[in-house]
Amino acid sequence: MADPKIVNKWIKKADEDFNFADSNLKEESSFYAQICFHFHQAAEKYLKAFIVAFDLEFEKIHNLISLLEICSEKDKSLLSLSDDCEYLNTAYIDTRYPVHWPTHYTKEDALKAKKSAENISSTIKRFLSENNMQNHV
């Protein structure tokens, strides 16, 4: 198992992305695509914290579904996060690059992204805490 200090660094970075997106959402910012991107980034880092914590195969990828599959090697119950990962996964490419399909992010999309990121955060943090891999929840 990894050093809990390293795991906490991943969680701290994830929390920073989450809080950045959340504060912009609360300020009624209209940058909904960027807000969704940061919720994706938070989810990605929460999943990578889990991967690091349990010495699973670490891949430098951004696909939340693939990261979740790696996490599920430790505990299949994490697959309950599949819908959240699928929803947030779309916010990685669409929000950063010109794409050849219609995209439009709304406040409702950002709120749904927040809910998905919160679900991933709370599940991962609870699992890490139960396994003594995190000292703050």
Sequence and secondary structure as in RCSB ss.txt:
>XXXX:A:sequence
MADPKIVNKWIKKADEDFNFADSNLKEESSFYAQICFHFHQAAEKYLKAFIVAFDLEFEKIHNLISLLEICSEKD
KSLLSLSDDCEYLNTAYIDTRYPVHWPTHYTKEDALKAKKSAENISSTIKRFLSENNMQNHV
>XXXX:A:secstr
   HHHHHHHHHHHHHHHHHHHHHHHTT S HHHHHHHHHHHHHHHHHHHHHHTT        HHHHHHHHHTT 
GGGGGGHHHHHHHHHHHHTTTS  SS     HHHHHHHHHHHHHHHHHHHHHHHHTT  S  
